[in-house]
Amino acid sequence: MTALEAIATHRPEHSVSIDDLADSLGLTRMQVRLFRKFHGFDRVPLDPGGTLLDLLRPAVAGLPLAGREQQVRYLVHARNMPFAAPYPLSPLHDLRDELGLSHAVAFTVSHHACATALIAIDVAGQLLAADGDEDGLALVLAGEKAFTRDAQFVPGTSIFGEVGGACLVSAGGRRDRLLAFANSARGEFNGRFDELPELAAQYELEYPVALTDVLFAAMKQAGLALTDLSLILPHNVNAVSWVRLCRRIDFPVERVVLDNVPVTGHAFCADFFVNYQTATGQGLLRPGDRYLVAAAGQGATFSAMVFEH
């Protein structure tokens, strides 16, 4: 059974108020107020002079990897954006060599937007199980540079921050065992919402239904009900969407970890890792607790995982 041995993150020291991003994002004062008061955003971490490696390297350093490098079979980068650097540069392969993991297979999982991290974890677990090596590990990375306006901003919905995340995945383990994974791809929502207002409006209507369906599909697969869950670890698209979803499914919003929305924004595919660290750091998860992880990526992909801590 796929398990997460450890999770670590890195948040750049430098952060920027969304007020100071207004000009570069083309936001009016009213839009800034809506993002702050309604969506729950305040600041986002940004490292303008840093590279993707500067984001991912410190996250990996937080994992208990030293001395276990030979156990790592796969190095996987879960990406929202389909590209990270101009050809022929390959930050992932550079990091692989830095870490002494030249023996590991390095690849990227993408094209599922912000739901990609959960898919990458599932892929890593399946590869390790197929290998049959009980000691084998996969190193899954998340985090990207907000290097363009399109990469930093979804109009009327979300603002992205730069956070690096890393986790060690094994084919079996006692902590954070994967009980279920549900995934739904809705290709009819592929397109630029700012250029296709009718598509954006339809997605806004379908979003809570599609996300609810995938959450309950994961819980059914795990044989659990909402009342069995200790927490939901969300994607940080914004706060108000989770308030609405909790009303829809009758789940206490206080048990959804939304602490990071004001201080990290939407951290691309790294939201799970960031929210997990917050939950464990605050003692919100005890051994044996079941928790649900949710993600939705424009395009559109809806994913959910149920874990046992």
Secondary structure, DSSP 4 states (H G I P E B T S, - for coil): --EEEEEEEE--S-EEETTTTHHHHT--HHHHHIIIIIS---EEE--TT--HHHHHHHHHHTSS-TT-GGGEEEEEEE-SSS-SS-TT--HHHHHHHHTT-TTSEEEEE-SSGGGHHHHHHHHHHHHHHHHT-TT-EEEEEE-----SHHHHEETTTEEB---EEEEEEESS-SSSEEEEEEEEE-GGG-S-TTT-HHHHHHHHHHHHHHHHHHHHHHHHHHT--GGGEEEEE---S-HHHHHHHHHHHT--GGGB--TTHHHH-B-GGGHHHHHHHHHHHTT---TT-EEEEEEEETTTEEEEEEEE-
